[in-house]
Amino acid sequence: MVRGESEMKRLAATAVLLALLGAATRAAASCKDPNLPVGAQCHKYGEDWDASAGFFSSLGIVGWLSARTLSYPTGFSSMFDGNVESSPLAYHFPASSLASSSLRSYGGETGVAWFPFPYLYLGAAGAYGGGSLSFRSFSSNGLTITPGTGLNVSDTVFGGILGVRLPLGTVSLRADALVGGAWYSIDQYAQSGTSQLTSSGSASALFVEPRVHVDLWLSPFFTLGLFASMPDVSPEATNVGITFAAHTTAFDKRFAAF
């Protein structure tokens, strides 16, 4: 009798286990999606993000911070305006007077973008950098201009971004363009007679920077990427950077293109 009851219990336990296994198999099969990463099945990552995860998770917003170089060809602005700090003296000089193939600095960029579709994004970004520039002295408006000491270059960029994205699983490829304005300032000395006066030269110009990116998904919501750019499509002004980004929507609405 006892033996019969033990066998019945084992049969019942086996039946329950088989039922649970069958249910799990059917559930897994029902939510298989080739666009989702291994381990992410049934979580509706990508285009099928679960609405129950909340409104914020479906926005398709990404924000980033980048460490980058900022470089421009010397012809990006025809003229610099110079001002002497302690007097009304002013001067002007062409960018070519700096006798440099490019004006380069090092700094950071921050921005935010929106993915209305998995393959297209719109955004805005700002960047700031500083550096050191050495050039031969030159004359302008009766003044002898020489470079300032130490970090004597600063630049600021603001603009809008339009880009496309190709999701390839854990890696994404992107191409975009930052279009806006650039402001450049160079600390200098202006010598008049025997007096050496502190001064600065500044210029602004339209800024167009085509860029290519390679992003690695560290998780469904964070990426680490590298990018290269070429302002004004000038090989003399190639820039590079590394970007860390946070995404409100897993895999920016799409994990893989195919």
C-alpha positions as a Markdown table, in Angstrom:
| # | Residue | x | y | z |
|---|---|---|---|---|
| 1 | Met | 0.0 | 0.0 | 0.0 |
| 2 | Val | 2.7 | 2.4 | 1.0 |
| 3 | Arg | 4.7 | 1.5 | -2.1 |
| 4 | Gly | 1.6 | 2.2 | -4.3 |
| 5 | Glu | 1.2 | 5.6 | -2.7 |
| 6 | Ser | 4.9 | 6.5 | -3.4 |
| 7 | Glu | 4.6 | 5.5 | -7.0 |
| 8 | Met | 1.4 | 7.6 | -7.3 |
| 9 | Lys | 3.2 | 10.6 | -5.8 |
| 10 | Arg | 6.1 | 10.2 | -8.2 |
| 11 | Leu | 3.8 | 10.0 | -11.2 |
| 12 | Ala | 1.9 | 13.1 | -10.1 |
| 13 | Ala | 5.2 | 15.0 | -9.5 |
| 14 | Thr | 6.4 | 13.9 | -13.0 |
| 15 | Ala | 3.1 | 15.0 | -14.6 |
| 16 | Val | 3.3 | 18.5 | -12.9 |
| 17 | Leu | 6.9 | 18.9 | -14.0 |
| 18 | Leu | 6.1 | 17.9 | -17.6 |
| 19 | Ala | 3.2 | 20.3 | -17.6 |
| 20 | Leu | 5.3 | 23.2 | -16.4 |
| 21 | Leu | 8.0 | 22.4 | -18.9 |
| 22 | Gly | 5.5 | 22.3 | -21.7 |
| 23 | Ala | 4.0 | 25.7 | -20.7 |
| 24 | Ala | 7.5 | 27.2 | -20.5 |
| 25 | Thr | 8.4 | 25.8 | -23.9 |
| 26 | Arg | 5.1 | 27.2 | -25.5 |
| 27 | Ala | 5.7 | 30.6 | -23.9 |
| 28 | Ala | 9.3 | 30.7 | -25.1 |
| 29 | Ala | 8.2 | 29.7 | -28.6 |
| 30 | Ser | 5.5 | 32.3 | -28.7 |
| 31 | Cys | 7.8 | 35.2 | -28.0 |
| 32 | Lys | 10.8 | 34.2 | -30.1 |
| 33 | Asp | 12.0 | 37.2 | -32.1 |
| 34 | Pro | 15.1 | 37.2 | -34.3 |
| 35 | Asn | 15.5 | 40.9 | -33.5 |
| 36 | Leu | 16.1 | 40.3 | -29.8 |
| 37 | Pro | 19.4 | 39.4 | -28.1 |
| 38 | Val | 19.9 | 36.0 | -26.5 |
| 39 | Gly | 18.4 | 36.2 | -23.0 |
| 40 | Ala | 16.1 | 39.1 | -23.9 |
| 41 | Gln | 13.3 | 37.0 | -25.3 |
| 42 | Cys | 9.8 | 37.7 | -23.9 |
| 43 | His | 11.0 | 41.1 | -22.6 |
| 44 | Lys | 9.9 | 42.9 | -25.8 |
| 45 | Tyr | 13.1 | 44.8 | -26.3 |
| 46 | Gly | 13.4 | 46.7 | -29.5 |
| 47 | Glu | 10.3 | 47.7 | -31.6 |
| 48 | Asp | 8.0 | 45.6 | -29.4 |
| 49 | Trp | 9.0 | 47.3 | -26.1 |
| 50 | Asp | 6.3 | 46.4 | -23.5 |
| 51 | Ala | 3.9 | 49.3 | -22.9 |
| 52 | Ser | 3.7 | 48.2 | -19.3 |
| 53 | Ala | 7.3 | 49.4 | -18.8 |
| 54 | Gly | 6.0 | 52.9 | -18.8 |
| 55 | Phe | 5.8 | 56.0 | -21.0 |
| 56 | Phe | 9.4 | 57.1 | -20.4 |
| 57 | Ser | 10.8 | 53.8 | -21.7 |
| 58 | Ser | 9.1 | 54.3 | -25.1 |
| 59 | Leu | 10.3 | 57.8 | -25.8 |
| 60 | Gly | 13.4 | 56.9 | -27.8 |
| 61 | Ile | 15.6 | 59.5 | -26.1 |
| 62 | Val | 19.4 | 59.3 | -25.8 |
| 63 | Gly | 21.8 | 61.6 | -24.0 |
| 64 | Trp | 25.6 | 61.4 | -24.2 |
| 65 | Leu | 28.9 | 62.8 | -23.0 |
| 66 | Ser | 32.0 | 62.7 | -25.2 |
| 67 | Ala | 35.7 | 63.4 | -24.8 |
| 68 | Arg | 36.9 | 64.7 | -28.2 |
| 69 | Thr | 39.2 | 66.8 | -30.2 |
| 70 | Leu | 38.0 | 70.0 | -32.0 |
| 71 | Ser | 39.9 | 71.0 | -35.0 |
| 72 | Tyr | 39.3 | 73.4 | -37.9 |
| 73 | Pro | 41.1 | 74.3 | -41.1 |
| 74 | Thr | 42.7 | 77.7 | -41.0 |
| 75 | Gly | 40.5 | 78.8 | -43.8 |
| 76 | Phe | 37.3 | 78.2 | -41.7 |
| 77 | Ser | 37.1 | 82.0 | -41.1 |
| 78 | Ser | 38.4 | 84.7 | -43.3 |
| 79 | Met | 39.2 | 87.2 | -40.5 |
| 80 | Phe | 39.8 | 87.3 | -36.8 |
| 81 | Asp | 38.9 | 90.4 | -34.8 |
| 82 | Gly | 41.5 | 91.3 | -32.1 |
| 83 | Asn | 40.9 | 93.5 | -29.1 |
| 84 | Val | 43.4 | 94.8 | -26.5 |
| 85 | Glu | 42.1 | 94.4 | -23.0 |
| 86 | Ser | 43.4 | 97.6 | -21.4 |
| 87 | Ser | 42.9 | 100.0 | -24.3 |
| 88 | Pro | 40.6 | 100.8 | -27.2 |
| 89 | Leu | 43.1 | 99.5 | -29.7 |
| 90 | Ala | 41.7 | 96.9 | -32.1 |
| 91 | Tyr | 43.1 | 94.9 | -35.0 |
| 92 | His | 42.2 | 92.3 | -37.6 |
| 93 | Phe | 44.0 | 89.4 | -39.2 |
| 94 | Pro | 43.3 | 86.5 | -41.5 |
| 95 | Ala | 43.4 | 83.0 | -40.2 |
| 96 | Ser | 46.4 | 82.4 | -42.5 |
| 97 | Ser | 48.5 | 84.6 | -40.3 |
| 98 | Leu | 48.5 | 81.8 | -37.7 |
| 99 | Ala | 50.6 | 79.7 | -40.1 |
| 100 | Ser | 49.0 | 76.5 | -39.0 |
| 101 | Ser | 47.3 | 73.7 | -41.0 |
| 102 | Ser | 44.6 | 73.5 | -38.4 |
| 103 | Leu | 43.5 | 75.0 | -35.0 |
| 104 | Arg | 43.1 | 72.1 | -32.6 |
| 105 | Ser | 41.9 | 71.8 | -29.1 |
| 106 | Tyr | 40.8 | 69.1 | -26.7 |
| 107 | Gly | 37.6 | 69.0 | -24.6 |
| 108 | Gly | 34.1 | 67.5 | -24.4 |
| 109 | Glu | 30.7 | 67.4 | -26.0 |
| 110 | Thr | 27.2 | 66.8 | -24.6 |
| 111 | Gly | 24.0 | 66.3 | -26.5 |
| 112 | Val | 20.6 | 64.7 | -26.7 |
| 113 | Ala | 18.8 | 63.0 | -29.5 |
| 114 | Trp | 15.4 | 61.6 | -30.3 |
| 115 | Phe | 14.7 | 58.4 | -32.4 |
| 116 | Pro | 11.3 | 58.9 | -34.1 |
| 117 | Phe | 12.1 | 55.7 | -36.0 |
| 118 | Pro | 14.7 | 53.0 | -35.2 |
| 119 | Tyr | 16.9 | 54.1 | -38.1 |
| 120 | Leu | 16.7 | 57.9 | -37.9 |
| 121 | Tyr | 17.5 | 60.4 | -35.2 |
| 122 | Leu | 17.4 | 64.2 | -34.6 |
| 123 | Gly | 19.2 | 66.0 | -31.9 |
| 124 | Ala | 21.3 | 68.9 | -30.7 |
| 125 | Ala | 24.8 | 69.1 | -29.2 |
| 126 | Gly | 27.3 | 71.5 | -27.7 |
| 127 | Ala | 31.1 | 71.2 | -27.4 |
| 128 | Tyr | 33.8 | 73.1 | -25.7 |
| 129 | Gly | 37.6 | 72.7 | -25.9 |
| 130 | Gly | 40.9 | 74.3 | -25.0 |
| 131 | Gly | 44.4 | 74.0 | -26.3 |
| 132 | Ser | 47.7 | 75.6 | -27.1 |
| 133 | Leu | 48.7 | 77.3 | -30.3 |
| 134 | Ser | 52.1 | 78.6 | -31.3 |
| 135 | Phe | 52.7 | 80.9 | -34.3 |
| 136 | Arg | 55.2 | 83.4 | -35.6 |
| 137 | Ser | 54.7 | 87.0 | -34.7 |
| 138 | Phe | 53.0 | 89.2 | -37.3 |
| 139 | Ser | 51.9 | 92.8 | -37.7 |
| 140 | Ser | 48.4 | 94.1 | -37.8 |
| 141 | Asn | 47.1 | 97.7 | -37.6 |
| 142 | Gly | 50.6 | 98.9 | -36.4 |
| 143 | Leu | 50.7 | 96.2 | -33.6 |
| 144 | Thr | 53.0 | 93.2 | -33.3 |
| 145 | Ile | 51.0 | 90.2 | -32.4 |
| 146 | Thr | 52.5 | 87.2 | -30.6 |
| 147 | Pro | 50.9 | 84.1 | -29.0 |
| 148 | Gly | 49.8 | 84.0 | -25.4 |
| 149 | Thr | 51.4 | 81.6 | -23.0 |
| 150 | Gly | 50.1 | 78.3 | -21.8 |
| 151 | Leu | 46.6 | 77.2 | -22.9 |
| 152 | Asn | 45.8 | 80.1 | -25.2 |
| 153 | Val | 43.0 | 78.6 | -27.4 |
| 154 | Ser | 39.4 | 78.0 | -26.6 |
| 155 | Asp | 36.4 | 77.1 | -28.8 |
| 156 | Thr | 32.7 | 76.5 | -28.5 |
| 157 | Val | 30.3 | 74.7 | -30.9 |
| 158 | Phe | 26.5 | 74.5 | -30.8 |
| 159 | Gly | 24.4 | 72.9 | -33.5 |
| 160 | Gly | 21.7 | 70.5 | -34.6 |
| 161 | Ile | 22.2 | 66.9 | -35.6 |
| 162 | Leu | 20.6 | 64.7 | -38.2 |
| 163 | Gly | 21.7 | 61.1 | -38.5 |
| 164 | Val | 20.9 | 57.5 | -39.6 |
| 165 | Arg | 21.6 | 54.3 | -37.7 |
| 166 | Leu | 22.2 | 50.7 | -38.7 |
| 167 | Pro | 21.6 | 48.3 | -35.8 |
| 168 | Leu | 23.7 | 45.2 | -36.1 |
| 169 | Gly | 23.1 | 43.4 | -32.8 |
| 170 | Thr | 25.5 | 44.4 | -30.0 |
| 171 | Val | 27.1 | 46.9 | -32.4 |
| 172 | Ser | 25.5 | 49.9 | -34.1 |
| 173 | Leu | 26.9 | 51.9 | -37.0 |
| 174 | Arg | 25.8 | 55.6 | -37.4 |
| 175 | Ala | 26.4 | 58.5 | -39.7 |
| 176 | Asp | 25.3 | 62.0 | -38.9 |
| 177 | Ala | 26.2 | 65.7 | -39.3 |
| 178 | Leu | 26.5 | 68.4 | -36.7 |
| 179 | Val | 25.5 | 71.7 | -38.3 |
| 180 | Gly | 25.6 | 75.0 | -36.3 |
| 181 | Gly | 28.1 | 77.7 | -35.3 |
| 182 | Ala | 31.7 | 77.7 | -34.0 |
| 183 | Trp | 33.3 | 80.4 | -31.9 |
| 184 | Tyr | 37.1 | 80.5 | -31.6 |
| 185 | Ser | 39.2 | 82.6 | -29.3 |
| 186 | Ile | 43.0 | 82.9 | -29.1 |
| 187 | Asp | 44.9 | 84.7 | -26.3 |
| 188 | Gln | 47.6 | 86.9 | -27.6 |
| 189 | Tyr | 50.0 | 89.8 | -26.9 |
| 190 | Ala | 49.8 | 93.0 | -28.8 |
| 191 | Gln | 53.0 | 95.1 | -28.7 |
| 192 | Ser | 52.9 | 98.8 | -29.4 |
| 193 | Gly | 56.3 | 100.4 | -29.1 |
| 194 | Thr | 57.8 | 99.1 | -25.9 |
| 195 | Ser | 54.5 | 98.2 | -24.3 |
| 196 | Gln | 53.3 | 94.6 | -24.5 |
| 197 | Leu | 49.5 | 94.4 | -23.9 |
| 198 | Thr | 47.3 | 91.4 | -23.3 |
| 199 | Ser | 44.8 | 90.9 | -26.1 |
| 200 | Ser | 42.7 | 88.2 | -27.8 |
| 201 | Gly | 41.6 | 87.4 | -31.3 |
| 202 | Ser | 38.2 | 85.8 | -32.0 |
| 203 | Ala | 36.2 | 84.6 | -34.9 |
| 204 | Ser | 32.9 | 82.8 | -35.6 |
| 205 | Ala | 31.8 | 80.8 | -38.6 |
| 206 | Leu | 29.2 | 78.3 | -39.8 |
| 207 | Phe | 30.2 | 74.8 | -38.6 |
| 208 | Val | 29.4 | 71.7 | -40.6 |
| 209 | Glu | 30.9 | 68.4 | -39.2 |
| 210 | Pro | 30.1 | 65.1 | -41.0 |
| 211 | Arg | 30.7 | 62.2 | -38.6 |
| 212 | Val | 30.8 | 58.4 | -38.4 |
| 213 | His | 30.2 | 56.4 | -35.2 |
| 214 | Val | 30.6 | 52.8 | -34.0 |
| 215 | Asp | 28.7 | 52.0 | -30.8 |
| 216 | Leu | 28.9 | 48.9 | -28.6 |
| 217 | Trp | 25.9 | 48.1 | -26.4 |
| 218 | Leu | 27.1 | 47.5 | -22.8 |
| 219 | Ser | 23.5 | 46.8 | -21.8 |
| 220 | Pro | 20.1 | 47.4 | -23.3 |
| 221 | Phe | 20.3 | 51.0 | -22.1 |
| 222 | Phe | 24.0 | 52.1 | -22.3 |
| 223 | Thr | 26.5 | 52.3 | -25.1 |
| 224 | Leu | 30.2 | 53.1 | -25.5 |
| 225 | Gly | 31.2 | 54.4 | -28.9 |
| 226 | Leu | 34.0 | 55.9 | -31.0 |
| 227 | Phe | 33.6 | 58.5 | -33.7 |
| 228 | Ala | 35.6 | 60.4 | -36.3 |
| 229 | Ser | 34.7 | 63.6 | -38.1 |
| 230 | Met | 35.9 | 66.0 | -40.8 |
| 231 | Pro | 34.7 | 69.6 | -40.4 |
| 232 | Asp | 34.2 | 71.3 | -43.8 |
| 233 | Val | 35.2 | 67.9 | -45.3 |
| 234 | Ser | 38.8 | 69.0 | -44.9 |
| 235 | Pro | 41.4 | 66.3 | -44.2 |
| 236 | Glu | 43.4 | 68.9 | -42.3 |
| 237 | Ala | 40.8 | 69.1 | -39.6 |
| 238 | Thr | 40.0 | 65.4 | -38.7 |
| 239 | Asn | 38.6 | 65.0 | -35.2 |
| 240 | Val | 38.1 | 61.9 | -33.1 |
| 241 | Gly | 36.2 | 61.2 | -29.9 |
| 242 | Ile | 34.9 | 58.6 | -27.4 |
| 243 | Thr | 31.2 | 58.7 | -26.3 |
| 244 | Phe | 29.3 | 57.2 | -23.4 |
| 245 | Ala | 25.5 | 57.3 | -23.9 |
| 246 | Ala | 22.3 | 56.5 | -21.9 |
| 247 | His | 19.2 | 55.4 | -23.7 |
| 248 | Thr | 15.6 | 55.6 | -22.4 |
| 249 | Thr | 14.4 | 52.9 | -24.8 |
| 250 | Ala | 16.2 | 49.5 | -25.0 |
| 251 | Phe | 18.4 | 49.3 | -28.1 |
| 252 | Asp | 16.8 | 52.5 | -29.5 |
| 253 | Lys | 13.7 | 50.5 | -30.6 |
| 254 | Arg | 15.6 | 48.0 | -32.7 |
| 255 | Phe | 18.3 | 45.5 | -31.9 |
| 256 | Ala | 19.1 | 44.2 | -35.4 |
| 257 | Ala | 18.3 | 45.4 | -38.9 |
| 258 | Phe | 17.5 | 41.9 | -40.3 |
